[in-house]
């Protein structure tokens, strides 16, 4: 199965093997995150849903949870600011990851990731235990975007809008970087001072604007998400 699935999260499609985790405060914030996800799953006939605690123990649901859940719980543990963690494997990010490098920032919107990317060059096996995930979380440090060599990407954010915006934007950044790379030409350099200003603007305004636009598109396509 290769086709991405709609999980009710505006702007983000997840394919088999991907996972996303979010922390919430209060019932209203929980429902805003969870209900569209549940509705999308029910429309698709999905029934495997479980709830876990901060130690990744299943507290509700019939089935076990993927061992990769520790990737989320351990990052949350050391990064209180990372309230939402997205891990997935989009094509162009995976392509750049296979090259074992970070994407070159060749477009203004790539300023979002200025000094905020980390390349995990290698890891000794699947992240399937708390100690493995804890080691990875320590390596990541304060970076909000992590490329996992030969694997995929981790994007974090203070809220759903930030994390999703980073997760969506890094695929475009990697796509552009690869297309520029295969031309064999050297891209023009952007002024670092301009990039710093652009980064602040993107974090402050673009994430929420993107999220609101994606939400409107989702509502337009299926108004039942409001019920």
C-alpha positions in Angstrom: 0.0 0.0 0.0 1.6 3.3 -1.1 -1.2 5.8 -1.3 -1.3 8.4 1.4 -4.3 8.3 3.7 -6.4 11.2 4.9 -6.3 11.3 8.7 -8.4 14.5 9.2 -5.4 16.7 10.0 -5.5 19.6 7.5 -2.5 19.8 5.2 -0.9 16.5 6.3 -1.3 13.1 4.8 0.2 10.1 6.5 1.2 6.9 4.8 1.5 3.4 6.4 4.4 3.5 8.9 4.0 7.2 9.7 3.0 8.4 13.2 2.0 11.6 14.8 1.6 12.5 18.5 0.1 15.6 20.2 -0.2 16.8 23.8 -3.3 18.8 24.7 -4.6 20.9 27.6 -8.2 20.5 28.4 -11.2 18.8 26.7 -11.7 21.5 24.1 -8.2 21.3 22.8 -8.3 17.5 22.9 -11.5 17.4 20.9 -10.2 19.9 18.3 -7.3 17.6 17.6 -9.0 14.2 18.0 -12.5 14.5 16.5 -11.5 15.2 12.9 -9.0 12.3 13.1 -11.7 10.0 14.4 -14.2 11.1 11.8 -11.8 10.5 9.0 -10.9 7.1 10.3 -14.6 6.1 10.8 -15.4 7.3 7.2 -12.6 5.0 6.0 -13.7 2.1 8.1 -10.8 2.2 10.5 -11.3 0.7 13.9 -7.9 0.3 15.5 -7.6 3.2 18.0 -6.0 3.1 21.4 -5.1 5.7 24.1 -1.7 5.6 25.8 -0.3 7.3 28.8 3.0 9.2 29.0 4.9 6.0 29.5 3.4 4.5 26.3 1.2 2.1 28.2 -2.1 1.4 26.6 -4.9 2.6 28.8 -7.8 2.2 26.4 -8.3 0.2 23.2 -8.2 -3.4 22.0 -4.8 -3.4 20.4 -1.2 -2.7 21.2 0.6 0.4 20.0 3.7 0.5 17.7 7.0 0.4 19.6 7.9 3.6 17.7 5.6 5.5 20.2 8.7 5.9 22.4 10.1 8.3 19.8 7.2 10.6 20.7 7.1 10.0 24.5 10.9 10.6 25.0 11.0 13.7 22.9 8.0 15.1 24.9 9.9 14.2 28.1 13.0 16.2 27.3 11.4 18.9 25.2 8.4 20.5 27.0 8.1 23.0 24.0 7.6 20.1 21.6 3.9 19.5 22.4 3.3 18.0 18.9 5.7 15.5 17.3 5.2 14.4 13.6 7.3 11.5 12.2 6.8 10.5 8.6 8.6 9.5 5.4 7.6 11.7 2.5 9.3 11.0 -0.8 11.7 13.9 -1.3 12.6 14.1 2.4 13.4 10.3 2.2 15.4 10.9 -1.0 17.6 13.6 0.8 17.8 11.3 3.8 19.1 8.5 1.6 21.9 10.8 0.5 22.8 11.3 4.2 22.6 15.1 4.1 20.5 18.1 5.1 18.7 19.9 2.3 20.3 23.1 1.0 18.0 26.1 1.7 17.5 27.5 -1.8 14.2 29.4 -1.4 13.1 32.0 1.0 10.5 29.8 2.7 13.4 27.4 3.5 14.4 30.1 6.0 12.0 28.4 8.4 14.7 25.8 9.0 17.7 28.1 9.4 19.9 26.7 12.1 17.0 24.5 13.2 17.8 21.2 11.4 19.7 18.2 12.7 21.0 15.3 10.7 21.0 12.0 12.5 23.6 10.3 10.4 23.1 6.8 11.7 21.3 4.8 14.4 21.8 1.2 15.5 18.5 -0.3 14.8 14.8 0.5 15.1 13.7 3.0 17.7 11.7 0.3 19.6 12.6 0.9 23.2 12.6 3.9 25.6 16.4 3.9 26.0 16.9 4.1 22.2 14.4 6.9 21.9 15.9 8.7 24.9 19.3 8.7 23.2 17.8 10.1 20.0 16.0 12.8 21.9 19.2 13.9 23.6 21.0 14.0 20.2 18.3 16.1 18.7 18.7 18.8 21.3 16.6 21.9 20.5 16.2 21.3 16.8 12.6 21.3 15.5 13.4 19.4 12.3 15.4 16.2 12.2 16.4 14.3 9.1 17.0 10.6 9.9 19.5 9.2 7.4 18.1 6.5 5.2 14.8 6.9 6.9 12.6 10.0 7.2 12.0 13.1 9.2 10.8 14.3 12.6 9.1 17.7 12.9 8.1 19.2 16.2 6.1 22.3 17.3 4.6 24.2 20.2 1.2 23.4 18.7 -0.4 21.5 15.9 -0.2 24.4 13.4 3.6 24.8 13.9 4.3 21.1 13.7 2.2 20.4 10.6 3.5 23.5 8.9 7.1 22.3 9.4 6.2 18.7 8.3 4.6 20.0 5.1 7.2 22.6 4.4 10.2 20.3 4.7 8.9 18.1 1.8 8.8 21.2 -0.5 12.2 22.3 0.7 13.7 18.9 0.0 12.0 18.8 -3.4 13.4 22.1 -4.4 16.9 21.3 -3.1 16.9 18.1 -5.1 15.7 19.7 -8.3 18.4 22.4 -7.9 21.0 19.7 -7.2 20.4 17.8 -10.3 20.8 20.9 -12.5 24.5 20.7 -11.5 24.5 24.5 -11.0 25.4 26.4 -7.9 22.3 28.1 -6.5 22.5 31.8 -5.6 23.1 32.4 -1.9 20.5 34.2 0.2 21.5 36.9 2.7 21.7 35.4 6.2 20.2 38.5 7.8 17.2 38.4 5.5 16.8 34.7 6.3 16.7 35.4 10.1 14.0 37.9 9.6 12.0 35.6 7.3 12.3 32.7 9.8 10.8 34.8 12.5 8.0 36.0 10.3 7.2 32.4 9.1 7.1 31.1 12.7 5.0 34.0 13.9 2.4 34.2 11.1 2.7 31.7 8.3 2.0 28.5 10.4 -1.3 29.8 11.7 -2.3 31.2 8.3 -1.5 27.8 6.6 -3.4 25.9 9.3 -6.5 28.2 8.9 -6.4 27.8 5.1 -6.0 24.1 5.3 -8.9 23.9 7.7 -11.1 26.0 5.4 -10.3 23.7 2.5 -11.1 20.7 4.6 -14.5 22.2 5.7 -15.3 23.1 2.1 -14.6 19.6 0.9 -16.5 17.9 3.7 -18.7 20.0 6.0 -19.5 17.0 8.1 -16.2 17.6 10.0 -18.0 20.4 11.8 -20.6 18.0 13.3 
